Amino acid sequence: MFERCMLKMFNQRAGAKESKPDEILKHLNIESGESIADIGSGGGYYTYRFAEKAGEEGRVYAVNLI
């Protein structure tokens, strides 16, 4: 239960306007078909955003240690 609350909090922080998630994604310049490693993925906010950019041909590998 605690872990679920922590993951939700990570996602809220990552997606907050102040965190500038769209600007971060823009600077990463992820293209369709790329493979990406999301180390320290937290609640997975960026993992899902990376997957959208990488598309069906790409791969996103996420690792988080809580």
C-alpha positions, 0 to 999 in steps of 0.5 A: 500500500505504501509503495503504491502511494509513493509511486502515485506521488512520483507520477504527480511530481513528474507530470506537474507543470513546474517539472516541465515534462513536455520540455524534457521530452522535446530535448530528448528528441526520441524517435519512433523505433528507438530503444530507451532505458528509463533508470529510476523510473519511479511511478512510470510517468516518463516510461509511458511518455517514452513509449508513446514516442518510441512507438510500436517498433521501439522498446522502453526498459524501465528499472526502479528500486524502491 
